[in-house]
Structures are given as structure tokens and as C-alpha cells.
Amino acid sequence: MTTSTGTAGGPRAGRIEVRPVAGHIGAEISGVDLSADLDDAVVSEIWEAVLRWKVVFFRGQHLDHAAHVAFARRFGEPVVLPRRGSTSPTDVPEVETTADRLELGGRYGMDHDEWLHRRRHTLLRGWHCDHGARVDPPAATILRAETVPPYGGDTTWSNLAAAYAGLSAPVRAFVDGLRAEHRLGVGYQPRPGDDAYVRHLLDHQIATVHPLVRLHPETGERVLFVNGYYVEQIEGLSRAESAAILQMLLEQAVRPEYTVRFRWEPGSVAFWDNRATIHLAPADTAHLGFPRIMHRVMIQGEVPVGVDGTPSRPLTGSRPGRW
């Protein structure tokens, strides 16, 4: 357990407590009101905890959209998406709201259950980092819960730096030099005949070649940069070789010892390093009929760099800093 003290007499004087909740990832932070005008010492301590534990959790917070954005801005420039879901606030462009059944149901001619069936048809498919097909995925994400089911709806994160370190030395040496194509819509199972979502993907495709192992720009850690949602193909390998190696690496990435699972409550906030984690949104609430409304702000990131110093290469659909 670590603690720190805010600047005496400042707007956040007192103790901030960081309590780890799993062996490789995750910590709960208490003793801080995220809606307050936090002093620099507290902001620094929170960021240090994010870098160390990859995802941190706050409970009992009372953030509105403006306060959510103001908190995020202490750590970087918030992303403004050109397109957001229909439930997002029109007057706060940095906030993206997801109301699960409202967002998925009815889009491109599919109801909620068909969306899940076509997008998550394997056990590993749902694991992802946010906007991983971009050349510059967000550095971090701050997600807050407004309304959650009375049970179910947990989110799980995995520590990709720990997953890389857990590989054997020969495998680490092999994957250090590989690069993979990340593409929007990988693994989606098209509908028979005309598919409106396939047409949408073709019109709005995003694809990038990223290093399979990226160097974290702040911690210097080597991060196993894989996920089940965007990774298409390892460059230079056959389809069969690529599929087998990606399956092995994904299974490594989400081994239970590298993960943490969080039970949401109204007012809970999760703040994670999007460069060093992948996460799995819940799929156990669709049949329950309870609403689950979450608000997300993402912080702009940098172009990943591989072990050899070579940056990611955009193929189509994104440019650094341009959303």
C-alpha cells in the first residue's frame, strides 16, 4: 500500500491511498474527490499509480460531464470523436456515452443479440484496447458509471507488460521483431446477402501496421501489443503461421494471473493505460433487462514504437493527432 499527501493548505490537502487489488494489475484509490480542483501533487500521484498498476479504480465519485472532462484534461488532451453514439451528450464533445442495448440494437439492421453474435463469436474476440486500429491509439481512458445492473456487468483488464515478461526468452526474442496489421472489423461475421455494416467498414476503414511488441513511452516496458478485436495478420508470416502465433499470444495476454475484474457501482470510475492493457466489456447482462449507462473520455496518445525504434505505419483511415 502506498500513500501520498496533497499540498498543505491546497484544494486537496490530506491523504490519497492506493491499494493494489491484484498481483499484476489494478489498484483502488481512495481519499480523493475527482470533481475538486486537484493540486499537482495529487494528479502526479494518480498518474504514477496508473503507470504502475495499469488501471486504477475510484468509488463514490460525483462527476458530471464537465467535471469528467476537466479531470481528464489534467493528464492530457481529450479526444474529440467525429462520430459518437446517439446517447452521447451533444454539448460535451469529449464525452462518449454507451447505453448498451440502445447503442447496439437496431444499428445496421441488427438487434443487440445479433451484434454480439457476429462481433464476439470466439472467446478471445472481445478483448481490445480502445481504437487500436488507429496509428495513434489513445494513451488512456477514463470511464465512469452512471447506471449499472444490480449484478453482472463487470469489466476485466489485462496487463500486457506482465504478459510479455511472462513469455519464455526464446519467444520474447522472436516476437520482438514482428509487426502486425490492425484493422477495424477483424473477425466480424457478415450477414448473408447485403450487409450494411460491411459497407460501413469499407467506407470508413482504419488499418495500421503496429509492432507486435511496443516500447511504453513513459515506463520503458516492453508491451505485448495484441488484442482479439483488431489484429489481422503478422507481417511476413503465412496465414496459418500467423493465426497459430496470434492465438498463442492472445491466450498468454489474458491468462487469469495477468487480469483484474471490477464490479461497477454508480459513481465508480476506472482510469486505465490504454497502451499497456486490453480489456473485455461484459457480455452477461443482455438477457437481464437492466440498463447500463457509462461515460467515456479518452486522452490522445502517440504513435507506438517497436523494440527496434521503428514507429507504427498507417495504412488507411488515420493520421497522428487527427480524429
C-alpha positions as a Markdown table, in Angstrom:
| # | Residue | x | y | z |
|---|---|---|---|---|
| 1 | Met | 0.0 | 0.0 | 0.0 |
| 2 | Thr | 1.2 | 3.5 | -0.8 |
| 3 | Thr | 0.0 | 6.8 | 0.3 |
| 4 | Ser | 0.7 | 10.4 | -0.5 |
| 5 | Thr | -0.2 | 13.8 | 0.8 |
| 6 | Gly | -1.5 | 16.7 | -1.1 |
| 7 | Thr | 0.0 | 20.2 | -0.8 |
| 8 | Ala | -0.8 | 21.6 | 2.7 |
| 9 | Gly | -3.5 | 24.2 | 2.6 |
| 10 | Gly | -4.2 | 23.5 | -1.1 |
| 11 | Pro | -7.5 | 22.4 | -2.5 |
| 12 | Arg | -6.7 | 18.7 | -2.0 |
| 13 | Ala | -4.8 | 18.5 | 1.3 |
| 14 | Gly | -4.8 | 15.1 | 3.0 |
| 15 | Arg | -4.0 | 11.5 | 2.2 |
| 16 | Ile | -4.6 | 9.7 | -1.0 |
| 17 | Glu | -4.5 | 5.9 | -0.6 |
| 18 | Val | -3.5 | 3.5 | -3.4 |
| 19 | Arg | -4.5 | -0.1 | -2.5 |
| 20 | Pro | -3.5 | -2.8 | -5.0 |
| 21 | Val | -6.3 | -5.3 | -5.7 |
| 22 | Ala | -4.5 | -8.0 | -7.8 |
| 23 | Gly | -0.9 | -9.2 | -8.2 |
| 24 | His | -0.1 | -7.8 | -11.6 |
| 25 | Ile | -2.7 | -5.2 | -12.3 |
| 26 | Gly | -5.3 | -2.9 | -10.7 |
| 27 | Ala | -5.5 | -0.7 | -7.6 |
| 28 | Glu | -8.3 | 1.2 | -5.8 |
| 29 | Ile | -7.6 | 4.9 | -4.9 |
| 30 | Ser | -9.4 | 6.5 | -2.1 |
| 31 | Gly | -9.3 | 9.8 | -0.3 |
| 32 | Val | -9.8 | 12.0 | -3.3 |
| 33 | Asp | -12.7 | 13.8 | -4.8 |
| 34 | Leu | -12.2 | 13.8 | -8.6 |
| 35 | Ser | -14.6 | 16.7 | -9.1 |
| 36 | Ala | -12.4 | 19.0 | -7.0 |
| 37 | Asp | -9.6 | 21.3 | -8.3 |
| 38 | Leu | -6.8 | 18.8 | -7.6 |
| 39 | Asp | -3.3 | 20.0 | -6.8 |
| 40 | Asp | -0.4 | 18.9 | -8.9 |
| 41 | Ala | 0.9 | 16.5 | -6.3 |
| 42 | Val | -2.3 | 14.5 | -6.3 |
| 43 | Val | -2.5 | 14.5 | -10.1 |
| 44 | Ser | 1.1 | 13.2 | -10.2 |
| 45 | Glu | 0.4 | 10.5 | -7.7 |
| 46 | Ile | -2.7 | 9.3 | -9.6 |
| 47 | Trp | -0.7 | 9.1 | -12.8 |
| 48 | Glu | 2.1 | 7.2 | -11.1 |
| 49 | Ala | -0.5 | 4.7 | -9.9 |
| 50 | Val | -1.9 | 4.4 | -13.4 |
| 51 | Leu | 1.5 | 3.7 | -14.9 |
| 52 | Arg | 2.4 | 1.2 | -12.1 |
| 53 | Trp | -0.9 | -0.7 | -11.8 |
| 54 | Lys | -2.2 | -0.1 | -15.4 |
| 55 | Val | -5.8 | 0.5 | -14.3 |
| 56 | Val | -7.0 | 2.3 | -11.1 |
| 57 | Phe | -10.5 | 2.5 | -9.7 |
| 58 | Phe | -12.3 | 5.2 | -7.7 |
| 59 | Arg | -15.7 | 4.7 | -6.0 |
| 60 | Gly | -18.4 | 7.1 | -4.8 |
| 61 | Gln | -17.5 | 9.9 | -7.2 |
| 62 | His | -19.9 | 12.6 | -8.3 |
| 63 | Leu | -18.8 | 13.7 | -11.7 |
| 64 | Asp | -20.9 | 15.4 | -14.3 |
| 65 | His | -19.7 | 15.6 | -17.9 |
| 66 | Ala | -17.8 | 18.9 | -17.4 |
| 67 | Ala | -16.0 | 17.6 | -14.3 |
| 68 | His | -15.2 | 14.4 | -16.1 |
| 69 | Val | -13.5 | 16.3 | -19.0 |
| 70 | Ala | -11.8 | 18.7 | -16.6 |
| 71 | Phe | -10.3 | 15.7 | -14.7 |
| 72 | Ala | -9.1 | 14.0 | -17.9 |
| 73 | Arg | -7.5 | 17.3 | -19.1 |
| 74 | Arg | -5.1 | 17.2 | -16.1 |
| 75 | Phe | -3.5 | 14.2 | -17.8 |
| 76 | Gly | -3.5 | 15.2 | -21.5 |
| 77 | Glu | -5.7 | 16.4 | -24.3 |
| 78 | Pro | -9.1 | 14.7 | -24.5 |
| 79 | Val | -10.1 | 13.0 | -27.8 |
| 80 | Val | -13.0 | 14.6 | -29.7 |
| 81 | Leu | -14.5 | 11.9 | -31.9 |
| 82 | Pro | -16.0 | 12.9 | -35.2 |
| 83 | Arg | -18.9 | 10.4 | -34.7 |
| 84 | Arg | -20.4 | 9.3 | -31.4 |
| 85 | Gly | -23.3 | 7.1 | -30.3 |
| 86 | Ser | -26.8 | 8.6 | -30.2 |
| 87 | Thr | -26.9 | 8.7 | -26.4 |
| 88 | Ser | -23.7 | 10.9 | -26.1 |
| 89 | Pro | -24.2 | 14.5 | -24.8 |
| 90 | Thr | -24.4 | 16.9 | -27.7 |
| 91 | Asp | -22.9 | 19.8 | -25.8 |
| 92 | Val | -19.8 | 18.0 | -24.5 |
| 93 | Pro | -18.0 | 16.6 | -27.5 |
| 94 | Glu | -15.2 | 14.9 | -25.4 |
| 95 | Val | -17.7 | 12.5 | -23.7 |
| 96 | Glu | -18.9 | 9.4 | -25.4 |
| 97 | Thr | -21.9 | 7.7 | -23.7 |
| 98 | Thr | -22.7 | 4.0 | -24.1 |
| 99 | Ala | -26.1 | 2.7 | -23.2 |
| 100 | Asp | -25.6 | -0.9 | -24.2 |
| 101 | Arg | -28.9 | -2.0 | -25.6 |
| 102 | Leu | -29.7 | 1.4 | -27.0 |
| 103 | Glu | -26.3 | 1.7 | -28.8 |
| 104 | Leu | -26.2 | -1.8 | -30.3 |
| 105 | Gly | -29.8 | -2.6 | -31.0 |
| 106 | Gly | -31.1 | -1.5 | -34.4 |
| 107 | Arg | -27.8 | -0.4 | -35.9 |
| 108 | Tyr | -27.2 | -1.7 | -39.5 |
| 109 | Gly | -30.3 | -3.8 | -39.3 |
| 110 | Met | -29.2 | -5.9 | -36.4 |
| 111 | Asp | -30.6 | -6.2 | -32.9 |
| 112 | His | -28.4 | -6.3 | -29.8 |
| 113 | Asp | -28.0 | -10.1 | -29.6 |
| 114 | Glu | -27.1 | -10.4 | -33.3 |
| 115 | Trp | -24.4 | -7.7 | -32.9 |
| 116 | Leu | -22.8 | -9.7 | -30.1 |
| 117 | His | -23.1 | -13.0 | -32.0 |
| 118 | Arg | -21.3 | -11.5 | -35.1 |
| 119 | Arg | -18.7 | -9.5 | -33.3 |
| 120 | Arg | -17.8 | -11.8 | -30.4 |
| 121 | His | -18.0 | -15.3 | -31.8 |
| 122 | Thr | -14.8 | -16.6 | -30.2 |
| 123 | Leu | -13.7 | -16.5 | -26.6 |
| 124 | Leu | -10.9 | -14.0 | -27.2 |
| 125 | Arg | -12.5 | -11.8 | -29.8 |
| 126 | Gly | -13.9 | -9.2 | -27.4 |
| 127 | Trp | -10.5 | -8.3 | -25.8 |
| 128 | His | -9.3 | -5.0 | -27.1 |
| 129 | Cys | -7.6 | -1.7 | -26.5 |
| 130 | Asp | -9.5 | 1.4 | -27.4 |
| 131 | His | -9.2 | 2.4 | -31.1 |
| 132 | Gly | -6.3 | 0.0 | -31.6 |
| 133 | Ala | -6.6 | 0.2 | -35.4 |
| 134 | Arg | -5.5 | 3.8 | -35.4 |
| 135 | Val | -1.9 | 4.8 | -35.9 |
| 136 | Asp | -2.0 | 6.7 | -32.6 |
| 137 | Pro | -4.4 | 4.9 | -30.2 |
| 138 | Pro | -5.5 | 6.8 | -27.1 |
| 139 | Ala | -2.9 | 6.9 | -24.3 |
| 140 | Ala | -5.5 | 6.4 | -21.6 |
| 141 | Thr | -9.3 | 6.1 | -21.0 |
| 142 | Ile | -11.4 | 7.3 | -18.1 |
| 143 | Leu | -14.7 | 5.5 | -17.8 |
| 144 | Arg | -17.4 | 6.4 | -15.3 |
| 145 | Ala | -20.6 | 4.5 | -14.4 |
| 146 | Glu | -23.9 | 6.3 | -14.2 |
| 147 | Thr | -26.3 | 3.4 | -14.1 |
| 148 | Val | -25.3 | -0.3 | -13.7 |
| 149 | Pro | -27.2 | -3.6 | -13.2 |
| 150 | Pro | -27.6 | -4.8 | -9.6 |
| 151 | Tyr | -25.5 | -7.8 | -10.6 |
| 152 | Gly | -23.3 | -8.6 | -13.6 |
| 153 | Gly | -21.7 | -6.1 | -16.0 |
| 154 | Asp | -18.2 | -6.4 | -14.7 |
| 155 | Thr | -15.2 | -5.2 | -16.9 |
| 156 | Thr | -11.9 | -7.1 | -17.0 |
| 157 | Trp | -8.4 | -5.7 | -17.8 |
| 158 | Ser | -5.2 | -7.5 | -18.6 |
| 159 | Asn | -1.6 | -6.2 | -18.1 |
| 160 | Leu | 0.2 | -6.6 | -21.4 |
| 161 | Ala | 3.6 | -5.7 | -20.0 |
| 162 | Ala | 3.3 | -8.6 | -17.5 |
| 163 | Ala | 2.1 | -10.9 | -20.2 |
| 164 | Tyr | 5.2 | -10.1 | -22.3 |
| 165 | Ala | 7.5 | -10.6 | -19.4 |
| 166 | Gly | 5.9 | -14.0 | -18.7 |
| 167 | Leu | 6.8 | -15.3 | -22.2 |
| 168 | Ser | 9.9 | -17.5 | -22.4 |
| 169 | Ala | 13.1 | -15.9 | -23.5 |
| 170 | Pro | 13.2 | -17.5 | -27.0 |
| 171 | Val | 9.6 | -16.4 | -27.7 |
| 172 | Arg | 10.3 | -12.9 | -26.5 |
| 173 | Ala | 13.3 | -12.7 | -28.8 |
| 174 | Phe | 11.1 | -14.0 | -31.7 |
| 175 | Val | 8.2 | -11.6 | -31.3 |
| 176 | Asp | 10.3 | -8.6 | -30.6 |
| 177 | Gly | 11.0 | -8.1 | -34.3 |
| 178 | Leu | 7.5 | -8.8 | -35.6 |
| 179 | Arg | 4.8 | -6.4 | -36.8 |
| 180 | Ala | 1.1 | -7.0 | -37.3 |
| 181 | Glu | -1.7 | -5.4 | -39.2 |
| 182 | His | -4.5 | -4.0 | -37.0 |
| 183 | Arg | -7.8 | -3.4 | -38.9 |
| 184 | Leu | -11.3 | -2.3 | -38.0 |
| 185 | Gly | -13.8 | -5.1 | -38.2 |
| 186 | Val | -11.5 | -8.0 | -38.0 |
| 187 | Gly | -13.3 | -11.2 | -37.3 |
| 188 | Tyr | -16.8 | -9.8 | -37.9 |
| 189 | Gln | -19.0 | -12.5 | -39.4 |
| 190 | Pro | -21.0 | -10.9 | -42.3 |
| 191 | Arg | -24.8 | -11.5 | -42.7 |
| 192 | Pro | -25.9 | -13.5 | -45.7 |
| 193 | Gly | -26.5 | -11.2 | -48.7 |
| 194 | Asp | -26.2 | -7.5 | -48.4 |
| 195 | Asp | -24.7 | -6.4 | -45.1 |
| 196 | Ala | -24.9 | -2.7 | -44.2 |
| 197 | Tyr | -22.1 | -3.0 | -41.6 |
| 198 | Val | -19.7 | -4.4 | -44.2 |
| 199 | Arg | -20.5 | -1.5 | -46.4 |
| 200 | His | -19.9 | 0.9 | -43.5 |
| 201 | Leu | -16.5 | -0.8 | -42.8 |
| 202 | Leu | -15.5 | -0.4 | -46.5 |
| 203 | Asp | -16.4 | 3.3 | -46.4 |
| 204 | His | -14.7 | 4.0 | -43.0 |
| 205 | Gln | -11.9 | 1.5 | -42.9 |
| 206 | Ile | -9.0 | 2.1 | -40.5 |
| 207 | Ala | -5.8 | 0.0 | -40.6 |
| 208 | Thr | -2.3 | 0.3 | -39.3 |
| 209 | Val | 0.8 | -1.9 | -39.1 |
| 210 | His | 1.9 | -1.9 | -35.4 |
| 211 | Pro | 4.9 | -3.5 | -33.7 |
| 212 | Leu | 3.9 | -6.8 | -32.0 |
| 213 | Val | 5.9 | -5.6 | -29.1 |
| 214 | Arg | 5.9 | -1.8 | -28.4 |
| 215 | Leu | 8.0 | 0.2 | -26.0 |
| 216 | His | 6.0 | 2.1 | -23.4 |
| 217 | Pro | 6.9 | 5.7 | -23.9 |
| 218 | Glu | 6.9 | 6.5 | -20.1 |
| 219 | Thr | 7.9 | 3.3 | -18.3 |
| 220 | Gly | 10.2 | 1.8 | -20.9 |
| 221 | Glu | 8.4 | -1.5 | -20.5 |
| 222 | Arg | 8.0 | -3.9 | -23.4 |
| 223 | Val | 4.3 | -4.4 | -24.1 |
| 224 | Leu | 2.8 | -7.4 | -25.9 |
| 225 | Phe | 0.7 | -5.3 | -28.4 |
| 226 | Val | -2.0 | -7.8 | -29.3 |
| 227 | Asn | -5.8 | -8.0 | -28.9 |
| 228 | Gly | -8.6 | -10.1 | -30.3 |
| 229 | Tyr | -10.6 | -7.2 | -31.8 |
| 230 | Tyr | -8.3 | -5.6 | -34.3 |
| 231 | Val | -5.2 | -7.8 | -35.1 |
| 232 | Glu | -5.5 | -9.1 | -38.6 |
| 233 | Gln | -2.2 | -10.7 | -39.7 |
| 234 | Ile | 1.5 | -10.8 | -38.6 |
| 235 | Glu | 3.6 | -9.4 | -41.5 |
| 236 | Gly | 5.9 | -11.9 | -43.2 |
| 237 | Leu | 4.2 | -15.0 | -42.0 |
| 238 | Ser | 1.7 | -17.3 | -43.8 |
| 239 | Arg | -1.9 | -17.1 | -42.7 |
| 240 | Ala | -1.6 | -20.4 | -40.9 |
| 241 | Glu | 1.6 | -19.4 | -39.1 |
| 242 | Ser | 0.1 | -16.0 | -38.2 |
| 243 | Ala | -3.1 | -17.5 | -36.8 |
| 244 | Ala | -1.3 | -20.0 | -34.6 |
| 245 | Ile | 1.1 | -17.5 | -33.2 |
| 246 | Leu | -1.6 | -14.9 | -32.6 |
| 247 | Gln | -3.8 | -17.4 | -30.8 |
| 248 | Met | -0.9 | -18.4 | -28.5 |
| 249 | Leu | 0.0 | -14.7 | -27.8 |
| 250 | Leu | -3.7 | -13.8 | -27.1 |
| 251 | Glu | -4.0 | -16.8 | -24.7 |
| 252 | Gln | -0.9 | -15.6 | -23.0 |
| 253 | Ala | -2.2 | -12.0 | -22.8 |
| 254 | Val | -5.4 | -12.9 | -21.0 |
| 255 | Arg | -4.1 | -15.5 | -18.6 |
| 256 | Pro | -6.0 | -15.0 | -15.3 |
| 257 | Glu | -2.9 | -14.1 | -13.3 |
| 258 | Tyr | -2.4 | -11.0 | -15.5 |
| 259 | Thr | -6.0 | -9.8 | -15.1 |
| 260 | Val | -8.3 | -7.9 | -12.8 |
| 261 | Arg | -12.1 | -7.8 | -12.7 |
| 262 | Phe | -14.0 | -4.8 | -11.5 |
| 263 | Arg | -17.5 | -4.7 | -10.1 |
| 264 | Trp | -19.1 | -1.4 | -11.0 |
| 265 | Glu | -21.3 | 0.8 | -8.8 |
| 266 | Pro | -23.0 | 4.1 | -9.7 |
| 267 | Gly | -20.2 | 6.7 | -9.3 |
| 268 | Ser | -17.4 | 4.3 | -9.9 |
| 269 | Val | -14.6 | 5.5 | -12.2 |
| 270 | Ala | -11.9 | 3.4 | -13.9 |
| 271 | Phe | -8.8 | 5.0 | -15.3 |
| 272 | Trp | -6.5 | 2.8 | -17.4 |
| 273 | Asp | -3.3 | 3.0 | -19.5 |
| 274 | Asn | -4.6 | 2.1 | -23.0 |
| 275 | Arg | -1.0 | 1.5 | -24.2 |
| 276 | Ala | -0.3 | -1.3 | -21.7 |
| 277 | Thr | -3.7 | -3.0 | -21.3 |
| 278 | Ile | -6.5 | -4.7 | -23.1 |
| 279 | His | -10.0 | -5.0 | -21.6 |
| 280 | Leu | -13.1 | -7.1 | -22.0 |
| 281 | Ala | -16.5 | -5.4 | -21.8 |
| 282 | Pro | -19.2 | -7.5 | -20.2 |
| 283 | Ala | -21.4 | -9.9 | -22.1 |
| 284 | Asp | -23.5 | -11.2 | -19.2 |
| 285 | Thr | -26.2 | -8.6 | -19.0 |
| 286 | Ala | -28.0 | -8.6 | -22.3 |
| 287 | His | -30.6 | -11.1 | -21.0 |
| 288 | Leu | -31.2 | -9.3 | -17.7 |
| 289 | Gly | -33.0 | -6.3 | -19.0 |
| 290 | Phe | -31.3 | -3.8 | -16.6 |
| 291 | Pro | -29.8 | -0.6 | -18.0 |
| 292 | Arg | -26.1 | 0.0 | -18.0 |
| 293 | Ile | -25.1 | 3.6 | -18.9 |
| 294 | Met | -21.4 | 4.5 | -19.0 |
| 295 | His | -19.5 | 7.7 | -20.0 |
| 296 | Arg | -16.0 | 7.6 | -21.5 |
| 297 | Val | -13.3 | 10.3 | -22.1 |
| 298 | Met | -10.1 | 9.2 | -23.9 |
| 299 | Ile | -6.8 | 11.0 | -23.8 |
| 300 | Gln | -4.8 | 11.5 | -27.0 |
| 301 | Gly | -1.8 | 9.2 | -27.5 |
| 302 | Glu | 1.3 | 8.9 | -29.5 |
| 303 | Val | 2.4 | 6.6 | -32.4 |
| 304 | Pro | 3.7 | 3.3 | -31.0 |
| 305 | Val | 7.3 | 2.5 | -31.4 |
| 306 | Gly | 8.8 | -1.0 | -31.6 |
| 307 | Val | 11.8 | -2.5 | -29.9 |
| 308 | Asp | 14.0 | -1.5 | -32.9 |
| 309 | Gly | 12.8 | 2.1 | -32.7 |
| 310 | Thr | 10.5 | 1.8 | -35.8 |
| 311 | Pro | 7.1 | 3.5 | -35.4 |
| 312 | Ser | 3.8 | 2.2 | -36.5 |
| 313 | Arg | 2.8 | 2.7 | -40.1 |
| 314 | Pro | -0.7 | 3.9 | -41.1 |
| 315 | Leu | -2.3 | 2.0 | -44.0 |
| 316 | Thr | -5.6 | 3.8 | -44.2 |
| 317 | Gly | -8.1 | 5.9 | -42.3 |
| 318 | Ser | -6.0 | 7.7 | -39.6 |
| 319 | Arg | -3.3 | 10.2 | -39.1 |
| 320 | Pro | -1.5 | 11.2 | -35.9 |
| 321 | Gly | -3.5 | 13.7 | -33.9 |
| 322 | Arg | -6.3 | 13.8 | -36.4 |
| 323 | Trp | -9.6 | 12.3 | -35.3 |
